[in-house]
Structure formats: structure tokens, C-alpha cells
Amino acid sequence: MWFNEGIDIVAGLRGLPSALGAMKLPEVPAPREHPCGRIVDLPGRGSTYVVDTGPANGPAFMMLHSVACTGLLTWYPSLEMMRGFGRVVIFDQRWHGSGISSPRFLLEDCADDTVALADALGIDTFIPVGFSMGSLIAQLAWRRHRDRVEALVLCAGAATFAEATPMRFGTSIFAALLETFSPQPGVPAAPLEAGATMPHPYRWAIDEFRATSPGGMMRALAEIVRFDSRTWLTEINVPTAVLVPSRDRVISPKHQRWMAGQILNAHAVTVEGGHSCCTLKHRPFVDGLRSAVESVVTRASRSGRAGRRNLPATAS
């Protein structure tokens, strides 16, 4: 019985297929022209596709996307709003879209990739803004590189996907099965050229979704269900905001609010929508994200955590 319970709890599998499927038809138009992005090489790690708004007054935000998405598919609806706060960097995580190819997918590597990209772009300190899988990577970026992280914004996030010991064991087995029997990840997709004419909005979204291979999705999911930050959540000491979709069927709103309660002075923002709200319910999501970002930026400035943000770039 515990094994079945463990499988049920893994990433809200009952809701995950419908959530991912719904992302193919977002209620947001694609841009008329593809945002200006480029491939950036991270020495010793690989290369990834990056959209960077460039140096600006205010903090630098590293936007960390959801599983089975590209950076743009998760964050395009929020891009213009975020530009009002400072520099915005959107990129594809490894095994997703045009992200880094590697022998194995590890969330710790994704966190280190974020810092390596910041180094390549001449960014000293930054604010990770993570959605779903990206929220896990954001937490790890703080834990592994505390001197680089000014604040955290965790959207549709989680601390674990198995709260009881039997369920934890069940998810571990399930993760091993996923990793063992999933196909090998595909070759990274080639991004559209900057300024290219965009296809029909739905075609664009579907192409972004298909840019991640099924093998990449499933092996990333296997790593996600192993994640557990409960033992160190209370150590987080930077201004943090937790954005909770009220109808999330993948990660329960109750768990997300619990997570917020474990982080000192975390600011919780509830928005109407499900787990795909960053795209499907982009208007309330963007409003909620604005509130979350305002909260951490204000507190980071008051606490003096804001550091040097623009250094000479070391790679292009």
C-alpha cells in the first residue's frame, strides 16, 4: 500500500499529465519576433540558450524554469514586467530545450550552472526566481552559493514530494525505475534565431514544449522526486517570497504554504490558477509575481544584501 501511496504523491502524478498537456495550448500570444537570445558557452560545463536583457539599474534575476519546459515557455509572459525591476536572464536548464547535454541530470549541477552563467555574464550577486523544478534549483543555488544569492522567489515550489518515511522509500524506488527505463535524452534543440518571425502562438508553444525530449523529461522527473530540503529550509536567511497557485494539483497549496512557514519571514503570495498558471493564467500570475519580487527587492535593499551586480563578462 505504501508503494502505491508513494507513487501517487510523486509530483502529483494524477495531475501532472493534464498540467503538462495543458501547457501546449497557453492563453498567451507568442511574441511577433523571437526575443534576442544567444548560445552561451560555460567553460567545462557546456552551452545553453540565453535571453539576457542586459545590465540595468536594480538586481539581476536568474529565471529558472519548470520541468518539461524551456526558459521562454515558462517566463515569456512575465518578461516585460520583470524588466521593470532590473536585469532579467532566462535560460534553458540542462537536458531541456537548448540546454546543456550531460551524462546525468542532477539538480545540484543545475544550481551550479546558474552561477556559472552569472559568471559568464558578469553578474556577481543575483536573485533566483524559480517555478516548480526551478524552485528546487533556486533553493540549491542558495545552499551551495550563499554569497551569490541576494534573495529567493519560489513559485509553485516544494521542499519534498514524500513527507512520510514509507512514501519517501516509495518515491526513491519510483525514481530509480524512471531513470532506468526512460529513453536517453535527445540532442538539444536548435533555438529560433533572434528576430525570426514567430509561427502561430499555439505552434510556437508546442514547439517549445517538444524541444525537450521525453527521455530528458522523465530523467529530470526522477531527480526531482529525490529532492528534499526540509532539513535545511529553516537555514535560509535571505529575503524570500513563496508564490502559491491556489488550485495547484501537482504540488499541493497546503505544502507550499507549509514551506513558506519554515523560512524566516517568508512572504507568501497566493494567486488564482493551477500548476501551469505561469502561462495559462498568466495575468494573475504576473500580478502575483510582481508582488513577490517587490517584497524581496525591498527587503534586500533594506538589509544591505544587494551587492555588485555587473562585472566584466568572461564568456560570450
Secondary structure, 3 states (H helix, E strand, C coil): CHHHHHHHHHHHCCCHHHHHHHCCCCCCCCCCECCCEEEEEECCCEEEEEEECCCCCCCEEEEECCCCCCHHHHHHHHHHHHHCCCEEEEECCCCCCCCCCCCCCCHHHHHHHHHHHHHHCCCCCEEEEEECHHHHHHHHHHHHCCCCECCEEEECCCCECCCCHHHHHHHHHHHHHHHHHCCCCCCCCCCCCCCCECCCHHHHHHHHHHCCCHHHHHHHHHHHCCCECCCCHHHCCCCEEEEEECCCCCCCHHHHHHHHHHCCCCEEEEECCCCCCCCCCHHHHHHHHHHHHHHHHHHHHHHCCCCCCCCCCCCC
